[in-house]
């Protein structure tokens, strides 16, 4: 299950917690959003006038929130002389950030986010982290948010924001406002996560304290230009530790990735393809013996080799499997690698992976359309070598996959993904014991018998009683779906499951709803649910008010 889904649900729950700190945050957020009984000021003599709460509330929060001494009565009304004053400019940063999250959570499910909803928190000067994601707003309000945020930001996240505007120019101006916000905080920003299509990334080169950079839009050209313009500077981001390029339809150039590898000595997480750059930089050295390669990248723990760039209207999909040579170089140079995404088209490349002695999390996608990725030809051999050290395994587009063998060779997995793979099971369910498995994702191939998909799913669920997160696409229709749901409920109650993503690709809406409610009723600890069908989602929301439900499209990548 994606981390952002969990984060969305946690934000929604912020308003429902019962502890006193959350009570205060919830009350303040409601007042700020609704503008009821408020008096706003930015100096210590003025503040937000908050309807007084109970005496014990003040006892716990007075020192933290710098509240004035509370009235003596147990419960105070809303008269002017019985209001306590809270100065937002005195809030600790962490509480200001919680307050911002709560304000957004109050507004987001109901409609568009306005600057006025969060203006007082933004102007308080107490924010160290500004996070706006998965919300809808207008171009005018987004511009105001960027222009009027005060303080010295260390973290900035603006991603998944739907921006309304009468004209494209107004939306572009709103995006440019965030360029200016970055420039205004150039000396303090350490973490930047941007999903807006910024026009120019040159301002990023001035972020000397930058440690984490995530870019979730097509900016490959601008990143390359950034390197060209700064070719005389030794280090653009001397403190960079993590880089992630999250756009599905483009990829950074080899030149840019080479710069990351050569000029960012603290880099530990690289979430973009580095195979071509490693081969470009070190092929000659490796082929000559390469005794110094092991000292090149002692900090890198997460990397991606190969790429899968999705098709657009103008261009088809660009799929590039990592060459055997690039994997060999990576095995020699990335001696502390623990987490690897590998797109491959050669069985020989798989066999090299046994040289990663610290590997713990491995995700493999077979991308060769001319030759099948047969599990028994290379992957089984690899798991014989490294299976006992793996905590996560995801296999994508392989054939003849033996999940029973995976359970035997990888006894310590806490996460397993079987994505568009064909298995070698017979007609009977076999016990596959995954005693430590907590997360499981199962998506059958498009043209795959529903009966076989059911057997594949049941084989894994049969011995996985500790599952906490679970994503599955059901290929079954009508009676087949009913039978499968009954079997799931029968063989595994999934008593620890708290988050599920369920997708019904063949069943009718009525049949899917029947199966869904039968599963929900058997999963006693389920708190969060993602669904791909908006109509079914609305029915579940109305019928299960205590369940956090969210629409999310099925993701079939690694």
HELIX and SHEET records of a PDB file:
HELIX    1   1 UNK A    3  UNK A   13  1                                  11    
HELIX    2   2 UNK A   20  UNK A   34  1                                  15    
HELIX    3   3 UNK A   55  UNK A   65  1                                  11    
HELIX    4   4 UNK A   80  UNK A   82  5                                   3    
HELIX    5   5 UNK A   88  UNK A   90  5                                   3    
HELIX    6   6 UNK A   93  UNK A  108  1                                  16    
HELIX    7   7 UNK A  115  UNK A  122  1                                   8    
HELIX    8   8 UNK A  139  UNK A  148  1                                  10    
HELIX    9   9 UNK A  168  UNK A  184  1                                  17    
HELIX   10  10 UNK A  202  UNK A  206  5                                   5    
HELIX   11  11 UNK A  220  UNK A  229  1                                  10    
HELIX   12  12 UNK A  254  UNK A  263  1                                  10    
HELIX   13  13 UNK A  275  UNK A  287  1                                  13    
HELIX   14  14 UNK A  293  UNK A  295  5                                   3    
HELIX   15  15 UNK A  324  UNK A  333  1                                  10    
HELIX   16  16 UNK A  347  UNK A  352  1                                   6    
HELIX   17  17 UNK A  353  UNK A  355  5                                   3    
HELIX   18  18 UNK A  375  UNK A  379  3                                   5    
HELIX   19  19 UNK A  380  UNK A  386  1                                   7    
HELIX   20  20 UNK A  387  UNK A  389  5                                   3    
HELIX   21  21 UNK A  403  UNK A  409  1                                   7    
HELIX   22  22 UNK A  450  UNK A  461  1                                  12    
HELIX   23  23 UNK A  479  UNK A  491  1                                  13    
HELIX   24  24 UNK A  509  UNK A  522  1                                  14    
HELIX   25  25 UNK A  534  UNK A  543  1                                  10    
SHEET    1   A 2 UNK A  48  UNK A  51  0                                        
SHEET    2   A 2 UNK A  83  UNK A  86 -1                                        
SHEET    1   B16 UNK A 129  UNK A 133  0                                        
SHEET    2   B16 UNK A 155  UNK A 159  1                                        
SHEET    3   B16 UNK A 191  UNK A 194  1                                        
SHEET    4   B16 UNK A 212  UNK A 215  1                                        
SHEET    5   B16 UNK A 242  UNK A 245  1                                        
SHEET    6   B16 UNK A 269  UNK A 273  1                                        
SHEET    7   B16 UNK A 302  UNK A 305  1                                        
SHEET    8   B16 UNK A 339  UNK A 344  1                                        
SHEET    9   B16 UNK A 361  UNK A 366  1                                        
SHEET   10   B16 UNK A 392  UNK A 396  1                                        
SHEET   11   B16 UNK A 415  UNK A 419  1                                        
SHEET   12   B16 UNK A 439  UNK A 443  1                                        
SHEET   13   B16 UNK A 469  UNK A 474  1                                        
SHEET   14   B16 UNK A 499  UNK A 504  1                                        
SHEET   15   B16 UNK A 528  UNK A 531  1                                        
SHEET   16   B16 UNK A 548  UNK A 551  1                                        
SHEET    1   C 2 UNK A 136  UNK A 138  0                                        
SHEET    2   C 2 UNK A 162  UNK A 164  1                                        
SHEET    1   D 2 UNK A 307  UNK A 309  0                                        
SHEET    2   D 2 UNK A 318  UNK A 320 -1                                        
END                                                                             
